[in-house]
């Protein structure tokens, strides 16, 4: 089945990672300041994820970690070393090549550390803690993403398409659903408008100031033109009066 195929694929990935980093004899920490820009960015993201930990954890990286031979029930037993005394968590530096794998293993280790049991992935308290961390991490990701203007526009466009599709349906059973979509559309419009106002407020102010300067210049020009016309009219009137007086 598809599920069993996916499961075997995941297990194969675990096996490859554990085999790749197996046989470590000592802890060899990596100097964080020597990381490449990309690896340092992944590391800093991991440090941010550690803020979700139920216990204080300091994330570090290592080029080699001692074998966790007693952790036979831990899927990532060769990929980390946890100093329980200082609460230092060392992950294999090579894991930064894939931020998804890095974050998954990090959450896995944090969950184990949070319940004080590192050896068994079947331990029910670990399972609960791991699911809780994934949920919290997902909420944080959504909160950050929901503030992104491009994301908001993509969501709005998706709802516009969905709304058009619903309006074309011939049956009447979707009226309530259509109403809900309309409500969401109003919310998205309002959210994007607020975001746009915050984004474009300085530019709008600048445009208004430029427009005001333009109007002032136009007013000055018209005032000068009016003065010139008034002077010309006065000259004509004076000339007519002078001719009448002579006649």
C-alpha positions, 0 to 999 in steps of 0.5 A, spaced: 500 500 500 501 507 499 502 508 506 507 502 507 511 504 502 511 511 505 513 508 511 519 504 509 521 510 505 522 513 512 525 508 515 530 507 509 532 514 510 533 513 518 537 507 516 541 511 511 542 517 516 544 513 522 549 509 518 552 515 515 554 518 522 555 511 526 561 509 529 563 516 533 567 515 538 568 522 541 565 529 541 568 534 536 564 540 537 564 545 531 566 552 532 559 556 530 563 562 527 566 558 522 560 556 519 558 558 512 552 563 511 547 558 509 549 553 515 549 559 520 542 561 518 539 554 519 543 553 526 540 560 528 533 557 526 534 551 530 536 556 536 529 559 535 526 553 535 529 551 541 525 556 544 519 552 544 522 547 548 519 545 555 526 545 558 532 550 557 536 547 551 543 550 548 543 548 541 550 546 538 553 543 532 559 537 532 563 534 526 562 527 530 558 525 536 559 519 541 555 513 539 549 512 543 549 505 543 544 504 549 539 508 545 537 502 540 529 505 540 531 512 538 530 513 530 536 518 530 541 515 535 547 516 531 545 524 529 546 527 536 549 527 543 545 530 549 549 533 555 544 532 560 548 536 566 549 542 562 543 541 557 547 542 551 544 538 545 549 537 539 547 535 532 551 533 527 553 539 523 552 535 516 544 535 518 544 543 516 544 541 509 537 540 509 533 544 514 527 540 514 531 534 516 535 538 521 528 541 524 525 534 525 531 531 528 531 537 533 524 537 535 525 529 536 531 531 541 527 536 544 521 532 545 526 526 548 529 531 553 523 534 555 520 528 558 527 526 560 528 519 556 532 519 550 532 511 548 525 509 546 521 513 541 515 509 543 515 512 550 508 515 550 510 521 554 515 522 548 510 521 543 505 526 546 511 531 547 513 530 540 506 532 537 505 538 542 512 541 539 510 539 532 503 543 533 506 549 537 512 549 531 506 549 526 502 555 530 508 559 530 510 558 522 503 560 521 503 566 525 509 568 521 506 566 514 500 570 515 503 576 516 507 576 509 503 580 504 504 575 498 502 569 502 495 573 504 494 575 496 495 568 494 490 566 499 485 571 497 486 569 490 485 562 491 478 564 495 476 568 489 477 562 484 473 558 489 468 563 490 467 563 482 467 556 482 461 556 487 457 561 483 457 557 477 454 550 481 447 549 478 444 546 485 442 550 491 445 546 496 452 550 496 448 557 499 451 556 506 458 554 503 458 560 498 456 565 504 461 563 508 466 564 502 463 571 502 465 572 509 472 570 508 473 574 502 471 580 506 476 578 512 481 577 507 480 584 503 480 587 510 486 584 512 490 586 505 487 593 505 490 594 512 497 591 510 497 595 504 495 601 508 501 600 513 506 599 507 504 604 502 502 610 508 509 613 507 509 613 500 502 616 500 504 622 504 510 623 499 505 623 494 500 628 497 506 633 499 508 632 492 501 634 489 501 640 494 507 643 491 504 642 484 498 645 486 502 651 490 506 652 483 500 652 479 496 657 484 503 662 483 503 661 476 495 663 475 496 669 480 502 672 476 497 671 469 491 674 473 496 680 475 498 681 468 491 680 465 489 685 470 494 690 468 493 689 461 485 691 462 487 697 466 492 700 460 486 699 455 481 702 460 486 708 461 487 709 454 480 709 452 478 714 458 484 718 455 481 718 448 474 720 451 477 726 454 481 729 448 475 728 444 
